[in-house]
Amino acid sequence: IRFHTSYHGIGKHYWDNENTMKENYYGLLNMRITGVFDRINCSIWAKNALNTGYNVFMFEAFRNTYAQKNAPLRFGVTFSSNLNIPNLLNLR
């Protein structure tokens, strides 16, 4: 079994030249647990595991503010296989 976690911290930043539209610091936690079985791997994963909210981008135009929100918590299962082609084709 393999465990993998990553934390990405994004510092305070501004969306305009006047520094009036601000995004505060936020962090994103991603996690994955992988079971390895012979040639098959099965992973259960989560992205943005804490469901942190932030703006992907923001701008002002025509006296309106436009912003795109981030993707929420996502999770899933991934299956993968490691094939050794020369062994499968008896080339060795």
QUIJOVEN-V424439 format. One record per residue. N is the residue number from 1. RES is the residue in three letters. OMEGA is omega in whole degrees, 0 to 359 (none if undefined). D_LAST is the distance of its C-alpha to the last C-alpha in whole Angstrom. Layout:
# QUIJOVEN-V424439
n	res	omega	d_last
N	RES	OMEGA	D_LAST
N	RES	OMEGA	D_LAST
This chain:
# QUIJOVEN-V424439
n	res	omega	d_last
1	ILE	178	30
2	ARG	176	30
3	PHE	178	34
4	HIS	173	34
5	THR	174	38
6	SER	178	39
7	TYR	180	43
8	HIS	178	44
9	GLY	180	48
10	ILE	185	49
11	GLY	179	53
12	LYS	177	56
13	HIS	183	56
14	TYR	184	59
15	TRP	181	58
16	ASP	182	61
17	ASN	182	63
18	GLU	181	66
19	ASN	177	64
20	THR	178	66
21	MET	190	63
22	LYS	171	61
23	GLU	180	57
24	ASN	177	57
25	TYR	172	54
26	TYR	180	52
27	GLY	180	49
28	LEU	180	46
29	LEU	176	44
30	ASN	182	40
31	MET	177	38
32	ARG	173	35
33	ILE	183	34
34	THR	172	30
35	GLY	182	29
36	VAL	182	25
37	PHE	181	24
38	ASP	181	20
39	ARG	184	19
40	ILE	173	22
41	ASN	176	25
42	CYS	181	28
43	SER	169	31
44	ILE	188	35
45	TRP	175	36
46	ALA	174	40
47	LYS	186	41
48	ASN	188	44
49	ALA	179	45
50	LEU	179	48
51	ASN	180	49
52	THR	178	51
53	GLY	178	53
54	TYR	177	53
55	ASN	176	54
56	VAL	171	51
57	PHE	179	53
58	MET	175	57
59	PHE	176	60
60	GLU	175	63
61	ALA	177	65
62	PHE	179	68
63	ARG	176	69
64	ASN	176	67
65	THR	180	64
66	TYR	180	60
67	ALA	173	57
68	GLN	178	54
69	LYS	181	53
70	ASN	172	50
71	ALA	180	47
72	PRO	175	48
73	LEU	175	46
74	ARG	178	43
75	PHE	181	40
76	GLY	179	37
77	VAL	179	34
78	THR	173	31
79	PHE	177	27
80	SER	181	24
81	SER	175	20
82	ASN	182	17
83	LEU	175	14
84	ASN	188	11
85	ILE	179	10
86	PRO	178	6
87	ASN	180	6
88	LEU	181	9
89	LEU	181	8
90	ASN	180	6
91	LEU	180	4
92	ARG	none	0
